[in-house]
Amino acid sequence: MNKKKKKEIRVYIPAGMDKLIRALSVLKNGEKDWSLSAIAEEAFGDWLAKADNQELIEKHRLDEAE
C-alpha cells in the first residue's frame, strides 16, 4: 500500500475470532509487523484481489475513484 493517509474504520467480529487473531499476531510477531491494522489491511487486500471483485472494480471503474 502506498504512503497515502490511511482511513479509520470500525469492524465487528466474533469474540472467538478476535482471540485467535490476537494470539496469532503475538506468535508471528517476529516475521513482520502483525498489528491489528496490518492484519486487517492484508485481509482486505486479499478480498479485493479476488477475481470476482476485480471484475466489478474494472466494470465500474472503481479503481479510478482512489
N, CA, C and O atoms as a Tripos MOL2 file, in Angstrom:
@<TRIPOS>MOLECULE
protein
  264   263    66     0     0
PROTEIN
NO_CHARGES

@<TRIPOS>ATOM
      1 N           0.8580   -1.1850    0.0000 N.3       1 MET1
      2 CA          0.0000    0.0000    0.0000 C.3       1 MET1
      3 C           0.8930    1.2330    0.0000 C.2       1 MET1
      4 O           1.9550    1.2460    0.6230 O.2       1 MET1
      5 N           0.4550    2.2540   -0.6970 N.am      2 ASN2
      6 CA          1.2690    3.4710   -0.7750 C.3       2 ASN2
      7 C           1.1930    4.2660    0.5210 C.2       2 ASN2
      8 O           0.5060    3.8710    1.4630 O.2       2 ASN2
      9 N           1.8980    5.3780    0.5600 N.am      3 LYS3
     10 CA          2.0140    6.1720    1.7800 C.3       3 LYS3
     11 C           0.8860    7.1850    1.9540 C.2       3 LYS3
     12 O           1.0160    8.1120    2.7530 O.2       3 LYS3
     13 N          -0.2240    7.0270    1.2170 N.am      4 LYS4
     14 CA         -1.3460    7.9430    1.3940 C.3       4 LYS4
     15 C          -1.8810    7.8220    2.8130 C.2       4 LYS4
     16 O          -1.7080    6.7980    3.4720 O.2       4 LYS4
     17 N          -2.5230    8.8680    3.2640 N.am      5 LYS5
     18 CA         -3.1110    8.8530    4.5930 C.3       5 LYS5
     19 C          -4.1160    7.7070    4.6840 C.2       5 LYS5
     20 O          -4.8980    7.4770    3.7620 O.2       5 LYS5
     21 N          -4.0840    7.0090    5.7850 N.am      6 LYS6
     22 CA         -4.9790    5.8730    5.9690 C.3       6 LYS6
     23 C          -6.2630    6.3250    6.6540 C.2       6 LYS6
     24 O          -6.2640    7.2710    7.4420 O.2       6 LYS6
     25 N          -7.3390    5.6420    6.3450 N.am      7 LYS7
     26 CA         -8.6550    5.9340    6.9260 C.3       7 LYS7
     27 C          -8.9380    4.9650    8.0530 C.2       7 LYS7
     28 O          -8.5520    3.7970    7.9880 O.2       7 LYS7
     29 N          -9.6000    5.4370    9.0710 N.am      8 GLU8
     30 CA        -10.0010    4.5890   10.1800 C.3       8 GLU8
     31 C         -11.3930    4.0510    9.9060 C.2       8 GLU8
     32 O         -12.2910    4.7890    9.5010 O.2       8 GLU8
     33 N         -11.5600    2.7440   10.1330 N.am      9 ILE9
     34 CA        -12.8840    2.1300   10.0480 C.3       9 ILE9
     35 C         -13.0900    1.2790   11.2900 C.2       9 ILE9
     36 O         -12.1290    0.9100   11.9640 O.2       9 ILE9
     37 N         -14.3120    0.9790   11.5810 N.am     10 ARG10
     38 CA        -14.6300    0.1340   12.7350 C.3      10 ARG10
     39 C         -15.3150   -1.1110   12.2050 C.2      10 ARG10
     40 O         -16.2500   -1.0310   11.4090 O.2      10 ARG10
     41 N         -14.8400   -2.2580   12.6520 N.am     11 VAL11
     42 CA        -15.4550   -3.5270   12.2610 C.3      11 VAL11
     43 C         -15.7900   -4.3210   13.5110 C.2      11 VAL11
     44 O         -15.1680   -4.1460   14.5590 O.2      11 VAL11
     45 N         -16.7640   -5.1820   13.3900 N.am     12 TYR12
     46 CA        -17.1630   -6.0670   14.4720 C.3      12 TYR12
     47 C         -16.9360   -7.4960   14.0210 C.2      12 TYR12
     48 O         -17.3580   -7.8850   12.9330 O.2      12 TYR12
     49 N         -16.2680   -8.2790   14.8570 N.am     13 ILE13
     50 CA        -16.0060   -9.6800   14.5600 C.3      13 ILE13
     51 C         -16.3690  -10.5160   15.7770 C.2      13 ILE13
     52 O         -16.4380   -9.9950   16.8900 O.2      13 ILE13
     53 N         -16.6020  -11.8140   15.5720 N.am     14 PRO14
     54 CA        -16.9330  -12.6780   16.7080 C.3      14 PRO14
     55 C         -15.7990  -12.7060   17.7390 C.2      14 PRO14
     56 O         -14.6270  -12.5850   17.3850 O.2      14 PRO14
     57 N         -16.1570  -12.8660   19.0050 N.am     15 ALA15
     58 CA        -15.1720  -12.8620   20.0880 C.3      15 ALA15
     59 C         -14.1080  -13.9370   19.8930 C.2      15 ALA15
     60 O         -12.9310  -13.6860   20.1510 O.2      15 ALA15
     61 N         -14.4870  -15.1010   19.4540 N.am     16 GLY16
     62 CA        -13.5140  -16.1750   19.2320 C.3      16 GLY16
     63 C         -12.5010  -15.8170   18.1560 C.2      16 GLY16
     64 O         -11.3190  -16.1440   18.2730 O.2      16 GLY16
     65 N         -12.9630  -15.1490   17.1130 N.am     17 MET17
     66 CA        -12.0610  -14.7330   16.0400 C.3      17 MET17
     67 C         -11.0850  -13.6860   16.5640 C.2      17 MET17
     68 O          -9.9040  -13.7120   16.2190 O.2      17 MET17
     69 N         -11.5590  -12.7840   17.3790 N.am     18 ASP18
     70 CA        -10.7080  -11.7590   17.9670 C.3      18 ASP18
     71 C          -9.5740  -12.3960   18.7640 C.2      18 ASP18
     72 O          -8.4160  -12.0000   18.6320 O.2      18 ASP18
     73 N          -9.9110  -13.3780   19.5880 N.am     19 LYS19
     74 CA         -8.9000  -14.0450   20.4120 C.3      19 LYS19
     75 C          -7.8670  -14.7550   19.5470 C.2      19 LYS19
     76 O          -6.6720  -14.6860   19.8330 O.2      19 LYS19
     77 N          -8.3090  -15.4360   18.4970 N.am     20 LEU20
     78 CA         -7.3770  -16.1320   17.6000 C.3      20 LEU20
     79 C          -6.4490  -15.1530   16.8860 C.2      20 LEU20
     80 O          -5.2470  -15.3980   16.7830 O.2      20 LEU20
     81 N          -6.9960  -14.0620   16.3990 N.am     21 ILE21
     82 CA         -6.1870  -13.0620   15.6870 C.3      21 ILE21
     83 C          -5.1240  -12.4840   16.6220 C.2      21 ILE21
     84 O          -3.9570  -12.3720   16.2460 O.2      21 ILE21
     85 N          -5.5200  -12.1270   17.8080 N.am     22 ARG22
     86 CA         -4.5650  -11.5540   18.7660 C.3      22 ARG22
     87 C          -3.4860  -12.5650   19.1550 C.2      22 ARG22
     88 O          -2.3120  -12.2090   19.2510 O.2      22 ARG22
     89 N          -3.8760  -13.8270   19.3800 N.am     23 ALA23
     90 CA         -2.8970  -14.8610   19.7390 C.3      23 ALA23
     91 C          -1.9220  -15.1090   18.5960 C.2      23 ALA23
     92 O          -0.7150  -15.2000   18.8220 O.2      23 ALA23
     93 N          -2.4320  -15.2180   17.3700 N.am     24 LEU24
     94 CA         -1.5560  -15.4470   16.2210 C.3      24 LEU24
     95 C          -0.6270  -14.2630   15.9690 C.2      24 LEU24
     96 O           0.5300  -14.4470   15.5920 O.2      24 LEU24
     97 N          -1.1290  -13.0620   16.1750 N.am     25 SER25
     98 CA         -0.2780  -11.8930   15.9370 C.3      25 SER25
     99 C           0.9020  -11.8840   16.8950 C.2      25 SER25
    100 O           1.9890  -11.4390   16.5250 O.2      25 SER25
    101 N           0.7140  -12.3610   18.1120 N.am     26 VAL26
    102 CA          1.8160  -12.4530   19.0720 C.3      26 VAL26
    103 C           2.8010  -13.5330   18.6370 C.2      26 VAL26
    104 O           4.0130  -13.3180   18.6760 O.2      26 VAL26
    105 N           2.2890  -14.6960   18.2210 N.am     27 LEU27
    106 CA          3.1570  -15.7940   17.7990 C.3      27 LEU27
    107 C           3.9600  -15.4520   16.5480 C.2      27 LEU27
    108 O           5.1030  -15.8900   16.4150 O.2      27 LEU27
    109 N           3.3870  -14.6830   15.6340 N.am     28 LYS28
    110 CA          4.0430  -14.3420   14.3720 C.3      28 LYS28
    111 C           4.7840  -13.0190   14.4310 C.2      28 LYS28
    112 O           5.2810  -12.5450   13.4090 O.2      28 LYS28
    113 N           4.8660  -12.4240   15.5860 N.am     29 ASN29
    114 CA          5.4190  -11.0820   15.7140 C.3      29 ASN29
    115 C           6.8220  -10.9630   15.1330 C.2      29 ASN29
    116 O           7.1800   -9.8920   14.6430 O.2      29 ASN29
    117 N           7.6250  -12.0140   15.1670 N.am     30 GLY30
    118 CA          8.9820  -11.9360   14.6460 C.3      30 GLY30
    119 C           9.0540  -11.8750   13.1330 C.2      30 GLY30
    120 O          10.0870  -11.4800   12.5940 O.2      30 GLY30
    121 N           7.9900  -12.2530   12.4200 N.am     31 GLU31
    122 CA          8.0190  -12.3180   10.9630 C.3      31 GLU31
    123 C           7.8730  -10.9520   10.2980 C.2      31 GLU31
    124 O           8.5950  -10.6550    9.3460 O.2      31 GLU31
    125 N           6.9810  -10.1400   10.7660 N.am     32 LYS32
    126 CA          6.7710   -8.7910   10.2380 C.3      32 LYS32
    127 C           5.8150   -8.0560   11.1540 C.2      32 LYS32
    128 O           5.4320   -8.5800   12.2000 O.2      32 LYS32
    129 N           5.4260   -6.8560   10.7790 N.am     33 ASP33
    130 CA          4.5120   -6.0710   11.6050 C.3      33 ASP33
    131 C           3.1180   -6.6860   11.5460 C.2      33 ASP33
    132 O           2.4030   -6.5270   10.5560 O.2      33 ASP33
    133 N           2.7400   -7.3810   12.5980 N.am     34 TRP34
    134 CA          1.4210   -8.0010   12.6420 C.3      34 TRP34
    135 C           0.5040   -7.2600   13.6030 C.2      34 TRP34
    136 O          -0.1470   -7.8770   14.4450 O.2      34 TRP34
    137 N           0.4520   -5.9370   13.4800 N.am     35 SER35
    138 CA         -0.5250   -5.1730   14.2570 C.3      35 SER35
    139 C          -1.9140   -5.5080   13.7190 C.2      35 SER35
    140 O          -2.0500   -6.0350   12.6150 O.2      35 SER35
    141 N          -2.9220   -5.2060   14.4920 N.am     36 LEU36
    142 CA         -4.2830   -5.4680   14.0180 C.3      36 LEU36
    143 C          -4.5650   -4.7090   12.7290 C.2      36 LEU36
    144 O          -5.2740   -5.2090   11.8550 O.2      36 LEU36
    145 N          -4.0190   -3.5180   12.6070 N.am     37 SER37
    146 CA         -4.2050   -2.7540   11.3660 C.3      37 SER37
    147 C          -3.5410   -3.4530   10.1880 C.2      37 SER37
    148 O          -4.1120   -3.5100    9.0990 O.2      37 SER37
    149 N          -2.3470   -3.9820   10.3970 N.am     38 ALA38
    150 CA         -1.6390   -4.6810    9.3220 C.3      38 ALA38
    151 C          -2.3890   -5.9450    8.9080 C.2      38 ALA38
    152 O          -2.4670   -6.2670    7.7220 O.2      38 ALA38
    153 N          -2.9400   -6.6560    9.8880 N.am     39 ILE39
    154 CA         -3.7060   -7.8720    9.5930 C.3      39 ILE39
    155 C          -4.9640   -7.5240    8.8030 C.2      39 ILE39
    156 O          -5.2810   -8.1910    7.8180 O.2      39 ILE39
    157 N          -5.6810   -6.4880    9.2240 N.am     40 ALA40
    158 CA         -6.8980   -6.0750    8.5190 C.3      40 ALA40
    159 C          -6.5680   -5.6030    7.1090 C.2      40 ALA40
    160 O          -7.2970   -5.9160    6.1680 O.2      40 ALA40
    161 N          -5.4780   -4.8540    6.9500 N.am     41 GLU41
    162 CA         -5.0970   -4.3620    5.6320 C.3      41 GLU41
    163 C          -4.7860   -5.5260    4.6910 C.2      41 GLU41
    164 O          -5.1860   -5.5100    3.5270 O.2      41 GLU41
    165 N          -4.0720   -6.5320    5.1960 N.am     42 GLU42
    166 CA         -3.7750   -7.7090    4.3700 C.3      42 GLU42
    167 C          -5.0470   -8.4610    4.0000 C.2      42 GLU42
    168 O          -5.2100   -8.8820    2.8550 O.2      42 GLU42
    169 N          -5.9510   -8.6340    4.9680 N.am     43 ALA43
    170 CA         -7.2010   -9.3560    4.7110 C.3      43 ALA43
    171 C          -8.0650   -8.6190    3.6820 C.2      43 ALA43
    172 O          -8.6120   -9.2370    2.7690 O.2      43 ALA43
    173 N          -8.1850   -7.3030    3.8370 N.am     44 PHE44
    174 CA         -8.9660   -6.5270    2.8650 C.3      44 PHE44
    175 C          -8.3100   -6.5640    1.4900 C.2      44 PHE44
    176 O          -8.9980   -6.6470    0.4730 O.2      44 PHE44
    177 N          -6.9960   -6.5020    1.4580 N.am     45 GLY45
    178 CA         -6.2740   -6.5820    0.1880 C.3      45 GLY45
    179 C          -6.5170   -7.9070   -0.5160 C.2      45 GLY45
    180 O          -6.7350   -7.9430   -1.7270 O.2      45 GLY45
    181 N          -6.4780   -9.0050    0.2490 N.am     46 ASP46
    182 CA         -6.7590  -10.3250   -0.3280 C.3      46 ASP46
    183 C          -8.1810  -10.3900   -0.8650 C.2      46 ASP46
    184 O          -8.4140  -10.9590   -1.9310 O.2      46 ASP46
    185 N          -9.1380   -9.8120   -0.1360 N.am     47 TRP47
    186 CA        -10.5350   -9.8280   -0.5730 C.3      47 TRP47
    187 C         -10.7070   -9.0290   -1.8550 C.2      47 TRP47
    188 O         -11.4010   -9.4550   -2.7790 O.2      47 TRP47
    189 N         -10.0670   -7.8640   -1.9010 N.am     48 LEU48
    190 CA        -10.1630   -7.0340   -3.1020 C.3      48 LEU48
    191 C          -9.5010   -7.6810   -4.3070 C.2      48 LEU48
    192 O          -9.8900   -7.4140   -5.4440 O.2      48 LEU48
    193 N          -8.5110   -8.5220   -4.0750 N.am     49 ALA49
    194 CA         -7.7730   -9.1700   -5.1660 C.3      49 ALA49
    195 C          -8.5300  -10.3500   -5.7780 C.2      49 ALA49
    196 O          -8.1250  -10.8580   -6.8240 O.2      49 ALA49
    197 N          -9.6040  -10.7900   -5.1580 N.am     50 LYS50
    198 CA        -10.3770  -11.9090   -5.7090 C.3      50 LYS50
    199 C         -10.8840  -11.5520   -7.1000 C.2      50 LYS50
    200 O         -11.2550  -10.4110   -7.3760 O.2      50 LYS50
    201 N         -10.8880  -12.5550   -7.9630 N.am     51 ALA51
    202 CA        -11.2380  -12.3430   -9.3690 C.3      51 ALA51
    203 C         -12.6070  -11.6830   -9.5430 C.2      51 ALA51
    204 O         -12.7460  -10.7520  -10.3370 O.2      51 ALA51
    205 N         -13.6150  -12.1530   -8.8110 N.am     52 ASP52
    206 CA        -14.9520  -11.5750   -8.9870 C.3      52 ASP52
    207 C         -15.0000  -10.1230   -8.5320 C.2      52 ASP52
    208 O         -15.7190   -9.3150   -9.1190 O.2      52 ASP52
    209 N         -14.2410   -9.7830   -7.4930 N.am     53 ASN53
    210 CA        -14.1950   -8.3860   -7.0580 C.3      53 ASN53
    211 C         -13.4110   -7.5290   -8.0480 C.2      53 ASN53
    212 O         -13.7720   -6.3790   -8.2940 O.2      53 ASN53
    213 N         -12.3430   -8.0810   -8.6130 N.am     54 GLN54
    214 CA        -11.5680   -7.3470   -9.6080 C.3      54 GLN54
    215 C         -12.4130   -7.0560  -10.8570 C.2      54 GLN54
    216 O         -12.3060   -5.9840  -11.4530 O.2      54 GLN54
    217 N         -13.2530   -8.0240  -11.2420 N.am     55 GLU55
    218 CA        -14.1510   -7.8050  -12.3800 C.3      55 GLU55
    219 C         -15.0910   -6.6310  -12.1200 C.2      55 GLU55
    220 O         -15.2890   -5.7830  -12.9910 O.2      55 GLU55
    221 N         -15.6620   -6.5860  -10.9290 N.am     56 LEU56
    222 CA        -16.5670   -5.4870  -10.5900 C.3      56 LEU56
    223 C         -15.8230   -4.1570  -10.5170 C.2      56 LEU56
    224 O         -16.3430   -3.1290  -10.9520 O.2      56 LEU56
    225 N         -14.6150   -4.1730   -9.9740 N.am     57 ILE57
    226 CA        -13.8140   -2.9500   -9.8940 C.3      57 ILE57
    227 C         -13.5440   -2.4070  -11.2900 C.2      57 ILE57
    228 O         -13.6800   -1.2090  -11.5380 O.2      57 ILE57
    229 N         -13.1600   -3.3000  -12.2000 N.am     58 GLU58
    230 CA        -12.8900   -2.8720  -13.5790 C.3      58 GLU58
    231 C         -14.1680   -2.4510  -14.2950 C.2      58 GLU58
    232 O         -14.1910   -1.4240  -14.9750 O.2      58 GLU58
    233 N         -15.2330   -3.2420  -14.1450 N.am     59 LYS59
    234 CA        -16.5020   -2.9520  -14.8200 C.3      59 LYS59
    235 C         -17.0390   -1.5780  -14.4420 C.2      59 LYS59
    236 O         -17.5340   -0.8410  -15.2950 O.2      59 LYS59
    237 N         -16.9390   -1.2360  -13.1610 N.am     60 HIS60
    238 CA        -17.4990    0.0250  -12.6690 C.3      60 HIS60
    239 C         -16.4420    1.1080  -12.4860 C.2      60 HIS60
    240 O         -16.7130    2.1710  -11.9290 O.2      60 HIS60
    241 N         -15.2340    0.8180  -12.9640 N.am     61 ARG61
    242 CA        -14.1150    1.7610  -12.9020 C.3      61 ARG61
    243 C         -13.8880    2.2830  -11.4870 C.2      61 ARG61
    244 O         -13.6220    3.4690  -11.2930 O.2      61 ARG61
    245 N         -13.9940    1.4020  -10.5080 N.am     62 LEU62
    246 CA        -13.8360    1.8140   -9.1190 C.3      62 LEU62
    247 C         -12.3940    2.1470   -8.7760 C.2      62 LEU62
    248 O         -12.1340    2.8900   -7.8290 O.2      62 LEU62
    249 N         -11.4560    1.6020   -9.5400 N.am     63 ASP63
    250 CA        -10.0460    1.9100   -9.2710 C.3      63 ASP63
    251 C          -9.7210    3.3650   -9.6140 C.2      63 ASP63
    252 O          -8.7080    3.8940   -9.1550 O.2      63 ASP63
    253 N         -10.5390    3.9930  -10.3860 N.am     64 GLU64
    254 CA        -10.3390    5.4040  -10.7330 C.3      64 GLU64
    255 C         -10.7720    6.3310   -9.5840 C.2      64 GLU64
    256 O         -10.4200    7.5100   -9.5610 O.2      64 GLU64
    257 N         -11.5390    5.7800   -8.6380 N.am     65 ALA65
    258 CA        -12.0570    6.5930   -7.5350 C.3      65 ALA65
    259 C         -11.0540    6.7590   -6.4080 C.2      65 ALA65
    260 O         -11.3190    7.4950   -5.4580 O.2      65 ALA65
    261 N          -9.9060    6.0950   -6.4890 N.am     66 GLU66
    262 CA         -8.9210    6.1580   -5.4080 C.3      66 GLU66
    263 C          -8.3770    7.5070   -5.1870 C.2      66 GLU66
    264 O          -7.5380    7.6980   -4.3060 O.2      66 GLU66
@<TRIPOS>BOND
     1     1     2 1
     2     2     3 1
     3     3     4 2
     4     3     5 am
     5     5     6 1
     6     6     7 1
     7     7     8 2
     8     7     9 am
     9     9    10 1
    10    10    11 1
    11    11    12 2
    12    11    13 am
    13    13    14 1
    14    14    15 1
    15    15    16 2
    16    15    17 am
    17    17    18 1
    18    18    19 1
    19    19    20 2
    20    19    21 am
    21    21    22 1
    22    22    23 1
    23    23    24 2
    24    23    25 am
    25    25    26 1
    26    26    27 1
    27    27    28 2
    28    27    29 am
    29    29    30 1
    30    30    31 1
    31    31    32 2
    32    31    33 am
    33    33    34 1
    34    34    35 1
    35    35    36 2
    36    35    37 am
    37    37    38 1
    38    38    39 1
    39    39    40 2
    40    39    41 am
    41    41    42 1
    42    42    43 1
    43    43    44 2
    44    43    45 am
    45    45    46 1
    46    46    47 1
    47    47    48 2
    48    47    49 am
    49    49    50 1
    50    50    51 1
    51    51    52 2
    52    51    53 am
    53    53    54 1
    54    54    55 1
    55    55    56 2
    56    55    57 am
    57    57    58 1
    58    58    59 1
    59    59    60 2
    60    59    61 am
    61    61    62 1
    62    62    63 1
    63    63    64 2
    64    63    65 am
    65    65    66 1
    66    66    67 1
    67    67    68 2
    68    67    69 am
    69    69    70 1
    70    70    71 1
    71    71    72 2
    72    71    73 am
    73    73    74 1
    74    74    75 1
    75    75    76 2
    76    75    77 am
    77    77    78 1
    78    78    79 1
    79    79    80 2
    80    79    81 am
    81    81    82 1
    82    82    83 1
    83    83    84 2
    84    83    85 am
    85    85    86 1
    86    86    87 1
    87    87    88 2
    88    87    89 am
    89    89    90 1
    90    90    91 1
    91    91    92 2
    92    91    93 am
    93    93    94 1
    94    94    95 1
    95    95    96 2
    96    95    97 am
    97    97    98 1
    98    98    99 1
    99    99   100 2
   100    99   101 am
   101   101   102 1
   102   102   103 1
   103   103   104 2
   104   103   105 am
   105   105   106 1
   106   106   107 1
   107   107   108 2
   108   107   109 am
   109   109   110 1
   110   110   111 1
   111   111   112 2
   112   111   113 am
   113   113   114 1
   114   114   115 1
   115   115   116 2
   116   115   117 am
   117   117   118 1
   118   118   119 1
   119   119   120 2
   120   119   121 am
   121   121   122 1
   122   122   123 1
   123   123   124 2
   124   123   125 am
   125   125   126 1
   126   126   127 1
   127   127   128 2
   128   127   129 am
   129   129   130 1
   130   130   131 1
   131   131   132 2
   132   131   133 am
   133   133   134 1
   134   134   135 1
   135   135   136 2
   136   135   137 am
   137   137   138 1
   138   138   139 1
   139   139   140 2
   140   139   141 am
   141   141   142 1
   142   142   143 1
   143   143   144 2
   144   143   145 am
   145   145   146 1
   146   146   147 1
   147   147   148 2
   148   147   149 am
   149   149   150 1
   150   150   151 1
   151   151   152 2
   152   151   153 am
   153   153   154 1
   154   154   155 1
   155   155   156 2
   156   155   157 am
   157   157   158 1
   158   158   159 1
   159   159   160 2
   160   159   161 am
   161   161   162 1
   162   162   163 1
   163   163   164 2
   164   163   165 am
   165   165   166 1
   166   166   167 1
   167   167   168 2
   168   167   169 am
   169   169   170 1
   170   170   171 1
   171   171   172 2
   172   171   173 am
   173   173   174 1
   174   174   175 1
   175   175   176 2
   176   175   177 am
   177   177   178 1
   178   178   179 1
   179   179   180 2
   180   179   181 am
   181   181   182 1
   182   182   183 1
   183   183   184 2
   184   183   185 am
   185   185   186 1
   186   186   187 1
   187   187   188 2
   188   187   189 am
   189   189   190 1
   190   190   191 1
   191   191   192 2
   192   191   193 am
   193   193   194 1
   194   194   195 1
   195   195   196 2
   196   195   197 am
   197   197   198 1
   198   198   199 1
   199   199   200 2
   200   199   201 am
   201   201   202 1
   202   202   203 1
   203   203   204 2
   204   203   205 am
   205   205   206 1
   206   206   207 1
   207   207   208 2
   208   207   209 am
   209   209   210 1
   210   210   211 1
   211   211   212 2
   212   211   213 am
   213   213   214 1
   214   214   215 1
   215   215   216 2
   216   215   217 am
   217   217   218 1
   218   218   219 1
   219   219   220 2
   220   219   221 am
   221   221   222 1
   222   222   223 1
   223   223   224 2
   224   223   225 am
   225   225   226 1
   226   226   227 1
   227   227   228 2
   228   227   229 am
   229   229   230 1
   230   230   231 1
   231   231   232 2
   232   231   233 am
   233   233   234 1
   234   234   235 1
   235   235   236 2
   236   235   237 am
   237   237   238 1
   238   238   239 1
   239   239   240 2
   240   239   241 am
   241   241   242 1
   242   242   243 1
   243   243   244 2
   244   243   245 am
   245   245   246 1
   246   246   247 1
   247   247   248 2
   248   247   249 am
   249   249   250 1
   250   250   251 1
   251   251   252 2
   252   251   253 am
   253   253   254 1
   254   254   255 1
   255   255   256 2
   256   255   257 am
   257   257   258 1
   258   258   259 1
   259   259   260 2
   260   259   261 am
   261   261   262 1
   262   262   263 1
   263   263   264 2
@<TRIPOS>SUBSTRUCTURE
     1 MET1         2 RESIDUE 1 A MET
     2 ASN2         6 RESIDUE 1 A ASN
     3 LYS3        10 RESIDUE 1 A LYS
     4 LYS4        14 RESIDUE 1 A LYS
     5 LYS5        18 RESIDUE 1 A LYS
     6 LYS6        22 RESIDUE 1 A LYS
     7 LYS7        26 RESIDUE 1 A LYS
     8 GLU8        30 RESIDUE 1 A GLU
     9 ILE9        34 RESIDUE 1 A ILE
    10 ARG10       38 RESIDUE 1 A ARG
    11 VAL11       42 RESIDUE 1 A VAL
    12 TYR12       46 RESIDUE 1 A TYR
    13 ILE13       50 RESIDUE 1 A ILE
    14 PRO14       54 RESIDUE 1 A PRO
    15 ALA15       58 RESIDUE 1 A ALA
    16 GLY16       62 RESIDUE 1 A GLY
    17 MET17       66 RESIDUE 1 A MET
    18 ASP18       70 RESIDUE 1 A ASP
    19 LYS19       74 RESIDUE 1 A LYS
    20 LEU20       78 RESIDUE 1 A LEU
    21 ILE21       82 RESIDUE 1 A ILE
    22 ARG22       86 RESIDUE 1 A ARG
    23 ALA23       90 RESIDUE 1 A ALA
    24 LEU24       94 RESIDUE 1 A LEU
    25 SER25       98 RESIDUE 1 A SER
    26 VAL26      102 RESIDUE 1 A VAL
    27 LEU27      106 RESIDUE 1 A LEU
    28 LYS28      110 RESIDUE 1 A LYS
    29 ASN29      114 RESIDUE 1 A ASN
    30 GLY30      118 RESIDUE 1 A GLY
    31 GLU31      122 RESIDUE 1 A GLU
    32 LYS32      126 RESIDUE 1 A LYS
    33 ASP33      130 RESIDUE 1 A ASP
    34 TRP34      134 RESIDUE 1 A TRP
    35 SER35      138 RESIDUE 1 A SER
    36 LEU36      142 RESIDUE 1 A LEU
    37 SER37      146 RESIDUE 1 A SER
    38 ALA38      150 RESIDUE 1 A ALA
    39 ILE39      154 RESIDUE 1 A ILE
    40 ALA40      158 RESIDUE 1 A ALA
    41 GLU41      162 RESIDUE 1 A GLU
    42 GLU42      166 RESIDUE 1 A GLU
    43 ALA43      170 RESIDUE 1 A ALA
    44 PHE44      174 RESIDUE 1 A PHE
    45 GLY45      178 RESIDUE 1 A GLY
    46 ASP46      182 RESIDUE 1 A ASP
    47 TRP47      186 RESIDUE 1 A TRP
    48 LEU48      190 RESIDUE 1 A LEU
    49 ALA49      194 RESIDUE 1 A ALA
    50 LYS50      198 RESIDUE 1 A LYS
    51 ALA51      202 RESIDUE 1 A ALA
    52 ASP52      206 RESIDUE 1 A ASP
    53 ASN53      210 RESIDUE 1 A ASN
    54 GLN54      214 RESIDUE 1 A GLN
    55 GLU55      218 RESIDUE 1 A GLU
    56 LEU56      222 RESIDUE 1 A LEU
    57 ILE57      226 RESIDUE 1 A ILE
    58 GLU58      230 RESIDUE 1 A GLU
    59 LYS59      234 RESIDUE 1 A LYS
    60 HIS60      238 RESIDUE 1 A HIS
    61 ARG61      242 RESIDUE 1 A ARG
    62 LEU62      246 RESIDUE 1 A LEU
    63 ASP63      250 RESIDUE 1 A ASP
    64 GLU64      254 RESIDUE 1 A GLU
    65 ALA65      258 RESIDUE 1 A ALA
    66 GLU66      262 RESIDUE 1 A GLU
